[in-house]
Amino acid sequence: MGTPADDSQATALDVIVDIDATDAALGDEGYHLVGTDEAAISVRASTSAGATNGLHALRRRVLVEGRRGTGSLPSPIDHQVVPGFGRRTVMVAPYPFGGQQGRSVLGADTWGIGRWTEYVEQLRLLNATGLALFPLRMWHPDFPDTFVEKARYEVWRDVMTLCHDVGLEFHWVMLLNQVPDGFLDARPDLAVEQNAAWQGTAAAWWKLGNPNELIALHEPTYEWFRDADAFAYMWNDGGAADYAPQTLSEPVTPLLELIAFARDRIAAAGSGARTVFWGWLMEPWYPFHAAIHLPNFPALATFHADALAALPKDMEWLQESARQYSALGISGYADPLEAAQDAGFDKLTDFYYLSHPEVAEQIFPRPLLADVRAEIEHARARGATGITGYRLSPASRSVNDAALLRLAEEPDLPPDALLQELAALITGGDAATTPHVVQALTDLDAWRPEVGPPVPGHAGLFLATIRLDAVTNATSPRALRELNALVRFTALTEIINGAATSPAERETRFAELLELCRTEPVLRAFSSQPQWSSESNVVLREFVARLVRPPE
């Protein structure tokens, strides 16, 4: 989104920061904005963190009111906020998804520190508390095939420093039995034998005489990111699940051993980072992916409950809610958030996967505001003290970032106020453009791609396209240009795939789509920039053909 780069013109506004440690009602992060006239405003808080949140809230208000650079605010202002969640984070997975099919440009895999700076500053403006990275790869000095990752490590360490400079936490996410690229080439005998989701990211711990040798491979990462605030681990997905008798008979035993050794190695690296266990789909994973083993290995049926009971309670527990189970077509399980709370975890974070489903084709910039609000309410009602949104393509889901983080801070923020803020962030506070973007977001949020033609199922998408086209040009903020390009891309693919579209119109629209991809940076990898034009034409056609209906 369009983070304001320069607020230096707003010099006439007198901002008074009042930190009163005795004001317990505001908590550690709360703030109170009070203004009695157009030229003065107080930011009251009980801590410096709360005061910082208040200052960023004030910046957002300046944008919403279209008064950036004027040095004044409407009066009076009397707005008090105590954040609904103490931890409000986004997990970005900066790994290449889609390869040469163009989608990788939407991810953070190739971001340099400049683009990361924009993203981190946007998270700070939205009063996030942290950023987590889940790269699914690892640098290790003993494996030359990983040296390309060292350059990424250097960028990501700069991202960690940037986060700390602006007051955000930095988390590093990995698999407990993750191995560097090239490790399995040297030791193919250690490959995971039966894997349901990923390949080449993890090794079979049980084939080693000492399974802690796997954790030892992580030590260069612990040292590189020793200043991280947390290391988070996933066990059963991402290539880590190994359906072998040695892992299935007592699955909680190696989990505990590897967690304990990982914590020891983190401390040995001089890091004071805490540890997080990410129980992604932990309870239904084995019944779904390894049901054949359940009769012979009854411990799988209680793996989730056993892990909850056995893992150290000073860890943070990160897991999706039962509400998301339902959306994924999973039923018959208790809510994982309630189960973790009952087991004694007081640091409980909702992993909001549905804010960006892990489907490479899901690049559509849909606000999903009702779903975000429903997840916030569900998580709060079940005792979650944090919420994490998931991002494969942050370039196309910045609206979701903003909606999630704002509602995590202010769960009762009225829908109209939320839309005003989202639009102002996209336009950089341009008073003339913001109302048009508010309406475009409203239209886009009403789009229901699962409701096929004829209109009204698609009316919102096409209305949003018209509205955004009317207010977007080459000098518009990046956030507005990217949103416009992605919405136009989506509208064209819907027309191309329409049952009523003639072959001639389909070709005309496809030519428009190619031109759009050629001229818009966020889409350029779909065109001829990284590959032969003839090949990109074929690849784009194949990609569009798969977009008959995006997953909900």
VEXFILUM-566904 format. One record per residue (C-alpha): residue number from 1; residue in three letters; x, y, z. Coordinates in pm, whole numbers, plus 50000, padded with zeros to 5 digits. Example, Ala and Ser with C-alpha at 12.3 -4.5 7.8 and 13.67 -1.06 7.14 Angstrom:
// residues 2
pos:code:xx:yy:zz
1:ALA:51230:49550:50780 $
2:SER:51367:49894:50714 $
// end
This chain:
// residues 552
pos:code:xx:yy:zz
1:MET:50000:50000:50000 $
2:GLY:50099:50362:49975 $
3:THR:50285:50449:50292 $
4:PRO:50326:50829:50309 $
5:ALA:50690:50906:50250 $
6:ASP:50697:51260:50377 $
7:ASP:50486:51420:50649 $
8:SER:50719:51716:50686 $
9:GLN:50459:51966:50563 $
10:ALA:50234:51897:50860 $
11:THR:50432:52132:51081 $
12:ALA:50143:52341:51210 $
13:LEU:49986:52053:51400 $
14:ASP:50102:52055:51762 $
15:VAL:50122:51695:51886 $
16:ILE:50172:51644:52258 $
17:VAL:50278:51299:52376 $
18:ASP:50171:51229:52733 $
19:ILE:50296:50900:52883 $
20:ASP:50142:50825:53221 $
21:ALA:50252:50488:53356 $
22:THR:49975:50497:53616 $
23:ASP:49701:50488:53352 $
24:ALA:49650:50112:53367 $
25:ALA:49329:50124:53166 $
26:LEU:49526:50169:52842 $
27:GLY:49747:49864:52899 $
28:ASP:50085:49820:52735 $
29:GLU:49979:49921:52384 $
30:GLY:49667:50133:52421 $
31:TYR:49641:50500:52340 $
32:HIS:49401:50792:52366 $
33:LEU:49388:51068:52103 $
34:VAL:49241:51392:52235 $
35:GLY:49215:51719:52046 $
36:THR:49023:52033:52135 $
37:ASP:49109:52248:51837 $
38:GLU:49246:52209:51485 $
39:ALA:49606:52284:51575 $
40:ALA:49668:52073:51887 $
41:ILE:49624:51711:51977 $
42:SER:49740:51492:52265 $
43:VAL:49853:51131:52234 $
44:ARG:49808:50977:52577 $
45:ALA:49944:50634:52673 $
46:SER:50085:50443:52966 $
47:THR:50392:50316:52776 $
48:SER:50615:50430:52490 $
49:ALA:50477:50143:52281 $
50:GLY:50126:50274:52331 $
51:ALA:50235:50627:52246 $
52:THR:50398:50503:51925 $
53:ASN:50078:50324:51830 $
54:GLY:49889:50644:51896 $
55:LEU:50119:50845:51672 $
56:HIS:50069:50600:51386 $
57:ALA:49694:50606:51444 $
58:LEU:49715:50983:51413 $
59:ARG:49903:50947:51083 $
60:ARG:49626:50722:50954 $
61:ARG:49363:50974:51061 $
62:VAL:49543:51249:50871 $
63:LEU:49529:51028:50561 $
64:VAL:49162:50941:50606 $
65:GLU:49065:51305:50649 $
66:GLY:49262:51401:50339 $
67:ARG:49462:51655:50537 $
68:ARG:49815:51532:50485 $
69:GLY:50034:51838:50454 $
70:THR:49772:52081:50587 $
71:GLY:49888:52078:50948 $
72:SER:49537:52048:51086 $
73:LEU:49274:51798:51190 $
74:PRO:48899:51829:51229 $
75:SER:48802:51888:51589 $
76:PRO:48714:51763:51831 $
77:ILE:48886:51424:51842 $
78:ASP:48843:51185:52133 $
79:HIS:48942:50831:52040 $
80:GLN:49064:50565:52282 $
81:VAL:49196:50223:52171 $
82:VAL:49307:49919:52368 $
83:PRO:49417:49660:52108 $
84:GLY:49199:49352:52082 $
85:PHE:49505:49127:52040 $
86:GLY:49847:49171:52197 $
87:ARG:50020:49005:51899 $
88:ARG:49922:49122:51550 $
89:THR:50154:48978:51290 $
90:VAL:50185:48869:50929 $
91:MET:50371:48557:50817 $
92:VAL:50523:48601:50470 $
93:ALA:50641:48293:50281 $
94:PRO:50907:48436:50044 $
95:TYR:50957:48128:49831 $
96:PRO:50903:48102:49455 $
97:PHE:50561:47970:49373 $
98:GLY:50469:47927:49010 $
99:GLY:50821:47952:48869 $
100:GLN:50812:48090:48515 $
101:GLN:50436:48114:48513 $
102:GLY:50460:48470:48637 $
103:ARG:50324:48435:48986 $
104:SER:50664:48458:49153 $
105:VAL:50672:48833:49088 $
106:LEU:50376:48862:49325 $
107:GLY:50570:48701:49607 $
108:ALA:50850:48838:49821 $
109:ASP:51112:48591:49695 $
110:THR:51299:48853:49492 $
111:TRP:51232:49157:49707 $
112:GLY:51530:49376:49786 $
113:ILE:51556:49585:50099 $
114:GLY:51378:49877:49928 $
115:ARG:51054:49686:49876 $
116:TRP:51085:49522:50216 $
117:THR:51123:49867:50372 $
118:GLU:50794:49978:50215 $
119:TYR:50623:49666:50346 $
120:VAL:50761:49691:50699 $
121:GLU:50673:50060:50719 $
122:GLN:50320:49975:50611 $
123:LEU:50294:49712:50885 $
124:ARG:50417:49970:51136 $
125:LEU:50161:50225:51016 $
126:LEU:49893:49962:51074 $
127:ASN:50025:49903:51428 $
128:ALA:50132:49545:51363 $
129:THR:50354:49399:51634 $
130:GLY:50568:49171:51419 $
131:LEU:50667:49009:51090 $
132:ALA:50742:48637:51047 $
133:LEU:50935:48489:50752 $
134:PHE:50881:48130:50637 $
135:PRO:51123:48078:50345 $
136:LEU:51128:47694:50345 $
137:ARG:51497:47700:50257 $
138:MET:51822:47731:50438 $
139:TRP:52179:47852:50390 $
140:HIS:52459:47634:50525 $
141:PRO:52832:47694:50467 $
142:ASP:52899:47323:50411 $
143:PHE:52656:47297:50119 $
144:PRO:52759:47499:49810 $
145:ASP:52413:47456:49657 $
146:THR:52280:47685:49930 $
147:PHE:52515:47977:49866 $
148:VAL:52250:48151:49659 $
149:GLU:52044:48159:49977 $
150:LYS:52316:48349:50161 $
151:ALA:52233:48661:49960 $
152:ARG:51871:48624:50067 $
153:TYR:51981:48572:50427 $
154:GLU:52168:48902:50407 $
155:VAL:51854:49081:50289 $
156:TRP:51637:48908:50548 $
157:ARG:51877:48997:50829 $
158:ASP:51848:49360:50715 $
159:VAL:51470:49313:50730 $
160:MET:51509:49190:51088 $
161:THR:51710:49501:51176 $
162:LEU:51453:49721:51004 $
163:CYS:51174:49560:51203 $
164:HIS:51356:49625:51529 $
165:ASP:51431:49984:51426 $
166:VAL:51059:50060:51389 $
167:GLY:50947:49859:51692 $
168:LEU:50832:49533:51531 $
169:GLU:50928:49182:51631 $
170:PHE:51094:48949:51380 $
171:HIS:51018:48576:51374 $
172:TRP:51194:48304:51173 $
173:VAL:50981:48002:51079 $
174:MET:51115:47660:50979 $
175:LEU:51058:47284:50994 $
176:LEU:51203:47081:51278 $
177:ASN:51359:46832:51038 $
178:GLN:51438:47083:50761 $
179:VAL:51763:47031:50572 $
180:PRO:51968:47250:50335 $
181:ASP:51938:47214:49960 $
182:GLY:52187:46950:49850 $
183:PHE:52178:46756:50176 $
184:LEU:51955:46486:50030 $
185:ASP:52171:46469:49717 $
186:ALA:52460:46367:49939 $
187:ARG:52244:46147:50162 $
188:PRO:51954:46014:49953 $
189:ASP:51911:45739:50209 $
190:LEU:51780:46000:50453 $
191:ALA:51496:46120:50232 $
192:VAL:51147:46121:50375 $
193:GLU:50990:45803:50239 $
194:GLN:50623:45892:50221 $
195:ASN:50533:46256:50191 $
196:ALA:50198:46414:50117 $
197:ALA:50267:46779:50049 $
198:TRP:50626:46887:49982 $
199:GLN:50944:46731:49848 $
200:GLY:51309:46794:49924 $
201:THR:51270:47013:50230 $
202:ALA:51312:46765:50516 $
203:ALA:51488:46444:50612 $
204:ALA:51382:46133:50800 $
205:TRP:51513:46198:51150 $
206:TRP:51472:45834:51256 $
207:LYS:51732:45710:51004 $
208:LEU:52006:45892:51193 $
209:GLY:52172:45741:51495 $
210:ASN:52129:46079:51661 $
211:PRO:51828:46268:51524 $
212:ASN:51963:46587:51675 $
213:GLU:52208:46595:51386 $
214:LEU:51924:46751:51191 $
215:ILE:51894:47037:51438 $
216:ALA:52271:47084:51417 $
217:LEU:52222:47174:51052 $
218:HIS:52014:47469:51171 $
219:GLU:52290:47625:51379 $
220:PRO:52420:47866:51109 $
221:THR:52062:47995:51079 $
222:TYR:52035:48040:51456 $
223:GLU:52359:48236:51454 $
224:TRP:52262:48446:51153 $
225:PHE:51929:48542:51306 $
226:ARG:52034:48534:51670 $
227:ASP:51860:48869:51726 $
228:ALA:51524:48729:51615 $
229:ASP:51250:48757:51872 $
230:ALA:51118:48407:51805 $
231:PHE:51190:48087:51616 $
232:ALA:50875:47905:51509 $
233:TYR:50856:47536:51415 $
234:MET:50617:47326:51215 $
235:TRP:50628:46947:51234 $
236:ASN:50375:46776:51014 $
237:ASP:50350:46977:50691 $
238:GLY:50599:47137:50455 $
239:GLY:50781:46809:50394 $
240:ALA:50824:46732:50761 $
241:ALA:50561:46460:50782 $
242:ASP:50727:46120:50742 $
243:TYR:50485:45830:50731 $
244:ALA:50713:45554:50851 $
245:PRO:50665:45310:51140 $
246:GLN:50949:45467:51335 $
247:THR:50768:45803:51338 $
248:LEU:50412:45683:51372 $
249:SER:50436:45454:51673 $
250:GLU:50512:45736:51921 $
251:PRO:50497:46058:51720 $
252:VAL:50516:46290:52020 $
253:THR:50850:46149:52140 $
254:PRO:51071:46281:51855 $
255:LEU:50876:46605:51856 $
256:LEU:50968:46672:52218 $
257:GLU:51329:46566:52167 $
258:LEU:51382:46786:51863 $
259:ILE:51210:47087:52025 $
260:ALA:51429:47054:52335 $
261:PHE:51748:47029:52133 $
262:ALA:51646:47319:51909 $
263:ARG:51589:47541:52211 $
264:ASP:51927:47441:52349 $
265:ARG:52102:47523:52019 $
266:ILE:51923:47858:51992 $
267:ALA:52049:47953:52337 $
268:ALA:52399:47828:52249 $
269:ALA:52402:48064:51951 $
270:GLY:52363:48354:52193 $
271:SER:51999:48414:52108 $
272:GLY:51734:48501:52359 $
273:ALA:51456:48420:52113 $
274:ARG:51149:48245:52242 $
275:THR:51004:47943:52062 $
276:VAL:50670:47901:51890 $
277:PHE:50509:47573:51789 $
278:TRP:50300:47594:51474 $
279:GLY:50043:47315:51484 $
280:TRP:49916:47362:51129 $
281:LEU:49628:47116:51067 $
282:MET:49795:46895:51322 $
283:GLU:49490:46697:51430 $
284:PRO:49331:46621:51091 $
285:TRP:49658:46592:50900 $
286:TYR:49723:46223:50960 $
287:PRO:49363:46106:50914 $
288:PHE:49354:46298:50585 $
289:HIS:49698:46207:50448 $
290:ALA:49785:45881:50620 $
291:ALA:49454:45718:50708 $
292:ILE:49593:45381:50601 $
293:HIS:49826:45389:50904 $
294:LEU:49564:45469:51168 $
295:PRO:49462:45108:51245 $
296:ASN:49823:45008:51310 $
297:PHE:49936:45322:51489 $
298:PRO:49668:45437:51734 $
299:ALA:49896:45707:51875 $
300:LEU:49823:45912:51563 $
301:ALA:49465:45957:51675 $
302:THR:49580:46137:51990 $
303:PHE:49892:46305:51849 $
304:HIS:49747:46657:51871 $
305:ALA:49622:46612:52227 $
306:ASP:49946:46441:52335 $
307:ALA:50156:46723:52190 $
308:LEU:49941:46985:52360 $
309:ALA:49986:46806:52691 $
310:ALA:50359:46745:52659 $
311:LEU:50509:47058:52499 $
312:PRO:50646:47327:52734 $
313:LYS:50378:47576:52822 $
314:ASP:50613:47872:52800 $
315:MET:50603:47831:52423 $
316:GLU:50359:48021:52208 $
317:TRP:50103:47798:52033 $
318:LEU:50011:47897:51676 $
319:GLN:49722:47720:51504 $
320:GLU:49419:47770:51282 $
321:SER:49068:47781:51423 $
322:ALA:48783:47532:51377 $
323:ARG:48604:47802:51180 $
324:GLN:48875:47763:50916 $
325:TYR:48845:47385:50939 $
326:SER:48487:47424:50829 $
327:ALA:48582:47643:50533 $
328:LEU:48840:47383:50427 $
329:GLY:48580:47109:50437 $
330:ILE:48711:46954:50760 $
331:SER:48466:46856:51032 $
332:GLY:48446:46644:51344 $
333:TYR:48718:46814:51546 $
334:ALA:48715:47039:51849 $
335:ASP:48840:47394:51805 $
336:PRO:49223:47384:51822 $
337:LEU:49232:47724:51990 $
338:GLU:49009:47603:52272 $
339:ALA:49210:47280:52302 $
340:ALA:49537:47471:52335 $
341:GLN:49387:47701:52597 $
342:ASP:49254:47404:52792 $
343:ALA:49600:47246:52776 $
344:GLY:49752:47547:52952 $
345:PHE:49898:47763:52674 $
346:ASP:49845:48129:52758 $
347:LYS:50031:48258:52449 $
348:LEU:49774:48146:52194 $
349:THR:49776:48281:51839 $
350:ASP:49519:48221:51567 $
351:PHE:49681:48132:51233 $
352:TYR:49447:48299:50987 $
353:TYR:49524:48093:50679 $
354:LEU:49208:48187:50491 $
355:SER:49317:48550:50464 $
356:HIS:49529:48419:50176 $
357:PRO:49469:48057:50076 $
358:GLU:49783:47873:49974 $
359:VAL:49680:47830:49614 $
360:ALA:49911:47983:49357 $
361:GLU:49624:48098:49139 $
362:GLN:49466:48293:49424 $
363:ILE:49606:48633:49331 $
364:PHE:49271:48807:49327 $
365:PRO:49269:49116:49552 $
366:ARG:48944:49041:49732 $
367:PRO:48897:49232:50059 $
368:LEU:48692:48953:50228 $
369:LEU:48602:49202:50500 $
370:ALA:48316:49002:50650 $
371:ASP:48536:48693:50675 $
372:VAL:48818:48886:50842 $
373:ARG:48578:49032:51097 $
374:ALA:48421:48692:51162 $
375:GLU:48762:48532:51222 $
376:ILE:48860:48812:51460 $
377:GLU:48541:48759:51663 $
378:HIS:48583:48381:51661 $
379:ALA:48945:48395:51780 $
380:ARG:48872:48644:52057 $
381:ALA:48580:48438:52184 $
382:ARG:48811:48136:52215 $
383:GLY:49082:48305:52415 $
384:ALA:49337:48383:52145 $
385:THR:49577:48659:52247 $
386:GLY:49729:48698:51902 $
387:ILE:49645:48659:51534 $
388:THR:49872:48598:51235 $
389:GLY:49777:48646:50870 $
390:TYR:49943:48432:50605 $
391:ARG:50087:48573:50282 $
392:LEU:50227:48406:49973 $
393:SER:50181:48714:49757 $
394:PRO:50181:49027:49972 $
395:ALA:50187:49240:49656 $
396:SER:49834:49129:49574 $
397:ARG:49692:49106:49925 $
398:SER:49784:49437:50089 $
399:VAL:49414:49515:50137 $
400:ASN:49384:49195:50343 $
401:ASP:49690:49293:50548 $
402:ALA:49535:49626:50634 $
403:ALA:49191:49486:50713 $
404:LEU:49329:49212:50936 $
405:LEU:49569:49433:51129 $
406:ARG:49322:49715:51179 $
407:LEU:49048:49483:51305 $
408:ALA:49299:49300:51523 $
409:GLU:49375:49635:51684 $
410:GLU:49016:49767:51683 $
411:PRO:48774:49472:51653 $
412:ASP:48473:49705:51681 $
413:LEU:48587:49945:51407 $
414:PRO:48270:50018:51204 $
415:PRO:48266:49884:50845 $
416:ASP:48243:50231:50690 $
417:ALA:48539:50356:50893 $
418:LEU:48744:50051:50794 $
419:LEU:48674:50107:50426 $
420:GLN:48773:50472:50454 $
421:GLU:49105:50375:50609 $
422:LEU:49177:50103:50353 $
423:ALA:49107:50341:50066 $
424:ALA:49314:50623:50217 $
425:LEU:49609:50390:50260 $
426:ILE:49584:50289:49894 $
427:THR:49561:50647:49765 $
428:GLY:49813:50797:50006 $
429:GLY:49538:51016:50148 $
430:ASP:49443:51188:49822 $
431:ALA:49109:51349:49902 $
432:ALA:48986:51345:49542 $
433:THR:49067:50979:49474 $
434:THR:48983:50814:49807 $
435:PRO:48601:50817:49770 $
436:HIS:48629:50638:49434 $
437:VAL:48852:50371:49588 $
438:VAL:48609:50330:49879 $
439:GLN:48336:50248:49629 $
440:ALA:48566:50021:49427 $
441:LEU:48657:49824:49740 $
442:THR:48288:49800:49827 $
443:ASP:48214:49662:49481 $
444:LEU:48508:49425:49495 $
445:ASP:48408:49297:49836 $
446:ALA:48062:49221:49699 $
447:TRP:48205:49012:49414 $
448:ARG:48121:48646:49452 $
449:PRO:48324:48447:49199 $
450:GLU:48163:48126:49318 $
451:VAL:47832:48263:49182 $
452:GLY:47872:48209:48812 $
453:PRO:47735:48411:48523 $
454:PRO:47511:48581:48461 $
455:VAL:47556:48899:48661 $
456:PRO:47503:48987:48953 $
457:GLY:47768:48738:49063 $
458:HIS:48036:48930:48876 $
459:ALA:47893:49281:48884 $
460:GLY:48116:49391:49171 $
461:LEU:48434:49290:48990 $
462:PHE:48351:49478:48672 $
463:LEU:48225:49785:48857 $
464:ALA:48548:49795:49059 $
465:THR:48748:49774:48735 $
466:ILE:48566:50073:48587 $
467:ARG:48601:50282:48904 $
468:LEU:48973:50210:48951 $
469:ASP:49056:50271:48585 $
470:ALA:48895:50614:48611 $
471:VAL:49126:50734:48891 $
472:THR:49454:50551:48818 $
473:ASN:49740:50687:48609 $
474:ALA:50117:50662:48584 $
475:THR:50170:50899:48878 $
476:SER:49931:50721:49115 $
477:PRO:50075:50556:49428 $
478:ARG:50212:50207:49373 $
479:ALA:49934:50053:49583 $
480:LEU:49665:50201:49360 $
481:ARG:49842:50105:49038 $
482:GLU:49892:49747:49156 $
483:LEU:49534:49712:49276 $
484:ASN:49406:49847:48945 $
485:ALA:49629:49612:48744 $
486:LEU:49531:49304:48943 $
487:VAL:49160:49383:48927 $
488:ARG:49182:49441:48551 $
489:PHE:49375:49114:48514 $
490:THR:49102:48931:48705 $
491:ALA:48820:49090:48505 $
492:LEU:48983:48998:48175 $
493:THR:49034:48637:48281 $
494:GLU:48670:48617:48384 $
495:ILE:48561:48739:48040 $
496:ILE:48801:48505:47860 $
497:ASN:48669:48208:48056 $
498:GLY:48305:48311:48023 $
499:ALA:48079:48050:47868 $
500:ALA:47910:48316:47653 $
501:THR:48236:48464:47521 $
502:SER:48287:48406:47150 $
503:PRO:48622:48275:47019 $
504:ALA:48688:48608:46848 $
505:GLU:48625:48811:47163 $
506:ARG:48831:48564:47364 $
507:GLU:49132:48636:47141 $
508:THR:49073:49011:47160 $
509:ARG:49060:49000:47538 $
510:PHE:49366:48778:47555 $
511:ALA:49560:49034:47350 $
512:GLU:49449:49299:47603 $
513:LEU:49568:49075:47884 $
514:LEU:49911:49030:47726 $
515:GLU:49945:49407:47685 $
516:LEU:49840:49463:48046 $
517:CYS:50104:49216:48166 $
518:ARG:50366:49379:47947 $
519:THR:50303:49730:48081 $
520:GLU:50224:49674:48450 $
521:PRO:50529:49590:48669 $
522:VAL:50330:49376:48913 $
523:LEU:50222:49152:48623 $
524:ARG:50524:49180:48396 $
525:ALA:50659:48833:48467 $
526:PHE:50351:48694:48294 $
527:SER:50467:48854:47970 $
528:SER:50787:48836:47767 $
529:GLN:51023:48988:48020 $
530:PRO:51177:48667:48163 $
531:GLN:51121:48429:47870 $
532:TRP:51045:48396:47501 $
533:SER:50729:48571:47394 $
534:SER:50598:48257:47226 $
535:GLU:50642:48059:47546 $
536:SER:50491:48327:47768 $
537:ASN:50188:48333:47541 $
538:VAL:50136:47959:47588 $
539:VAL:50202:47970:47962 $
540:LEU:49963:48260:48017 $
541:ARG:49692:48080:47821 $
542:GLU:49736:47772:48038 $
543:PHE:49728:47983:48351 $
544:VAL:49413:48168:48250 $
545:ALA:49241:47841:48161 $
546:ARG:49285:47724:48521 $
547:LEU:49110:48034:48653 $
548:VAL:48763:47922:48563 $
549:ARG:48668:47972:48924 $
550:PRO:48906:48076:49204 $
551:PRO:48886:47881:49531 $
552:GLU:48683:48051:49801 $
// end
